[in-house]
Amino acid sequence: MDGTPRGFFINPAVNSRVFGILGETRTLGGAVNIAAFNLGIAVAPWVGGLLIDAGFGLEVTAWVGAAFAVAALGSTLLDRFLTRRHEAADPGYGRTVVSSRSEEVTAAHR
């Protein structure tokens, strides 16, 4: 591997997913999404460092990375399960109609 942080490549796809399902709260959802990425970027090395300091050796960092990957997979599977449940209850779930605020105001004044 060339050292490129490949985990960052998923960020646009996750943002697209968040923006697609949140409707009018897209901005808040995007902010929380980025905050979660930053939290993971900070917490994983911290946990690895704590375990190295506790005497588990450098090998423990691989296990920390694997644990965070499993947690990410779990959240992905949970998202998929919840999305299917919502789609079954509401066929229009997740389909966001994007409209400009000025278009809404203009249409209301006609």
N, C-alpha and C positions, 0 to 999 in steps of 0.2 A: 504494500500500500504506500501511497505517496504522502501520507499525512494529512490529506484533505479531510476536513470534518464533514463526512457524508450525512450525518444526522441533520445538518442545517438544510439539506436539500428538500426535506419533507415539509418545512415550514410553509411555503406557498400553498401546498396542497391542503394542509390543515387550515390555513386561513380561508381558503376558498370554501371548504366545508363549513366552517364556522359562519362565514358571511352568508352562505346559502340557506342556512336553517334558522337564522336569528331574526330575520325581517328588520323591523325598525330599531332593534337594539344591536345592530351590526358593529357600531363603533365601540361600545362597551365590551362586546364579545371579543373583538379583535384585541383590545387592550388586555383583557384577562388571558387570552390565548398567548400573547407575547410574554406576559408576566409569568405564565406557567412554564414556558420555555426557559426563561431566565432563572426561574427557581430551580429547575432541573439542572441547568448549567452550573449553578452554585452549589446545590446540595450534594450531587453525586461525588464531586471531588472532595468535598468536606467529609462525607461519610467514609470515602476511601482513605483519606488522611487519618481519620480517627482510628480506623481499623489497623492501618500500618503502624501508628503510634502505640496501639495496644499489643503489638508484637506478632501480628498475623503475617507479616511480610508483604512484599510487593505483589505476590500472586493474588492477593485478596481483591485487588482493583478489578481484575477480570470478573470476579464473582459479583462485585458491586455493579459493574456495568451490565452483567447478565440479569441481575435482580431488577434494575431499572428498565431493562428491555422487556422483561416479563410483565412488569407493571404497566408499561406502555401498551403492550399487546392486550392486556386485560382491559384497559380503558377503551381500546379500539373495538374489542368484542362487545363490551357493554354498550358502546355507541351504536354498533350495528344492531344489537338486540332491541334497544329502545327505539331506534329509527323504524325498524320493521313493525314494532308494536304500534307506533304512532301512525305509520302508513296504513296499517290495517284498519285502524279506527277512523282515520281521516285521509282519504285518497289525495287531497290537496296539500298534505303536510310537506313542508320543505320546498315548496314552490313559491319563491318570493317574487312579487311584482314590484319592480323598482320604478319609482316615479319621483319626479322632481317636486320639491315643495312649491316652487314657483308655478308649476303647471297646475297643482292642486288649487292654489290661491286664484290663479287666472280662471280656471274652470268654475270655481265657486262664485266669481263675480260676473259671470256672463249671464 
